[in-house]
């Protein structure tokens, strides 16, 4: 008796391979957030908290954002917290919650100009012990002066390394700063 099972091998392979179906769905890209409002809250000791806002309800283009200038006392340390909101939706979406949930994908960068104007220390960390930037302290310089504070919320899914380089901006805003 001849063994002809090798003739059935292509048939078995055809049935096996055709029954496997490849899932062609690509994962949804992790897109940047729409942020229309940034709230920077600063508090020195027992003093009343001060809230400074950057608000651009119509998004990029259109009308210029409305920005509350930051006015602080010289030589003081303030605790800070940040909130990012999308006020184009009803109800308003607090993007800060998503940033906290996805700490490993977000980084807030603070750039004072001149660099001696403020010293920012970030206190919140992600699972890799990298800075997040939603909370911390800001120390003002010991003399009066003026300048800018740039705040960038970097969106870094899969690339966060603790630096500003990878990723893209969810927010990139400037506050005028006066130290008195």
C-alpha positions, 0 to 999 in steps of 0.5 A, a space after each residue: 500500500 502506497 502512502 499518499 498522505 503527502 498529497 493531502 498536505 497542501 489541502 490541509 495547509 490551505 484549509 488551515 491558512 484560510 481559516 486564520 484571519 488577520 485583524 487589520 485594525 490599526 490602533 487609534 492614534 493617541 492624538 493631542 488634546 484640545 486645550 482652550 484654558 490653562 489655569 496656574 494656581 500659586 499659593 505662598 504659605 498662608 496667603 490666599 491662592 492666586 489664579 492666573 489664566 490663559 484662555 483661548 475659547 476659539 482655539 488656534 487662529 481666530 481671536 487672540 487668547 486672554 491672558 492674566 499677567 502673573 504678578 509675584 513678590 520677590 524672594 518668595 516660594 509659591 506652591 503651584 498647580 496646573 489645570 488644563 481645560 477644553 471649554 469647547 465642550 459642554 460640559 467642560 472637559 478637565 483634561 488634567 484628569 486625563 494627564 494624571 491618568 496618562 502621566 507616562 505620556 505627558 510632561 509639562 515644561 517651564 521656561 522662564 525668560 530670563 532664566 533667573 526670573 523663576 526657579 521651578 521645581 516639579 514634585 509630581 512623578 510618573 511610574 518611571 519617576 520622571 517629572 509630570 509637572 502638574 504640581 510643584 514649587 516656584 521660587 521668585 528671584 530676590 530682586 524686582 524684574 519682568 519677563 515671561 514664563 512659557 508653559 508647554 504641555 508635551 504629549 509623548 506617548 511611547 517616547 517620554 524620557 524626561 526631556 522636552 524633545 520627543 513628542 508634540 505640544 498639547 499646549 504652548 503658552 506664554 505668561 507675562 511675569 512681574 516680580 515686585 
